[in-house]
Amino acid sequence: MQVFRFLNDQLLKMKWLFDLVEALVENVFGLDRTSRLGGSVHFFIYDVIKIFILLSVLIFAISYIQSFFPPERTRKILGHYKGLTGNILGALLGTITPFCSCSSIPLFIGFTSAGLPIGITFSFLISSPLVDLASILLLASIFNWKIALAYVLVGLILAVIGGSIISQAKLEKYVEPFVFGNKMAEVEQEEMTRADRIEFAKDQVKDIFNKVWLYVIIGVGIGAAIHNWIPESIITAILGQDKWYSVLVATFVGIPMYADIFGTLPIAEALVAKGVGLGTVLSFMMGVTALSLPSLIMLKQVVKPRLLGVFLVIVTTGIIIIGYSFNSLSHLFI
């Protein structure tokens, strides 16, 4: 147990980096870490470096695994299953094929045109941006393992239930006709060598890093401001655990934003430190990652308003229920 705690503190939470940045802030910058300015500088430098290190290592490892599951192979795997089993597998494959909400839309088109039930493709569509393997370790590095595993579990449950409801509702007629006519070509996948997989993983690290670095810096900057400059009384007055509407506000505030879990984590960390309920924070994160406005605009191009509305209602309702549940049971996780 002590070995696990040591590895968790030094490898995930990077206590060595925390101490190193503290020494930098105090001895080089001449700032007291307990002051507002010193605390903000420390928070910013420490979180940016920590997230970028973890991001690079995790994306490399996950991309190596992902190289075994290209879109065509993923489609073939899903094509063998229907019903609840298909929804569960679609949600699980969404976790190991991590795409942002926008890049998941072309896969939705490809899977649907290839004949997969739309319920399975929606389970994949919900799970892919919401939950991935990297999010488990990143959440554990900032909060703890209980929260990380619980987040992933409820994300998968939401994806399975959402896809199952859409499947049972028989909403195929509300998919735009061109999607079914846009047949996915059968392309034989070349077997990748170990060197190919390593090169693919490196390219994925570069590609994802280029896409998310700005969101991470903005997120950490917002987190540093919340953590050190905005009084706790103001935040708790709006999003405090005693406010019945806090989960609703957090969910609907998150929807217009566009970021991924890496950019929202520093904000979530700062909000929890200020006394905001865990469920409220998770609702915000889920709203941003699963229901971002750009992804909804893209989805609108391939499904009709009724199906888009059903998708929105299911996911939003699920996020709100998850938020209130976590707020009620937060003593079990923190």
Secondary structure, DSSP 8 states (H G I E B T S, - for coil): -HHHHHHIIIIIS-HHHHHHHHHIIIIIS---TTSHHHHHHHHHHHHHHHHHHHHHHHHHHHHHHHTT--HHHHHHHHHT--HHHHHHHHHHHHHHS---TTTHHHHHHHHHHTT--HHHHHHHHHHHHH--HHHHHHHHHHS-HHHHHHHHHHHHHHHHHHHHHHHHTT-GGGB-HHHHHS-----------HHHHHHHHHHHHHHHHHHHHHHHHHHHHHHHHHHHTS-HHHHHHHHBTT-TTHHHHHHHHHTT----HHHHHHHHHHHHHTTB-HHHHHHHHHHHHHS-HHHHHHHHTTB-HHHHHHHHHHHHHHHHHHHHHHHHTGGGT-
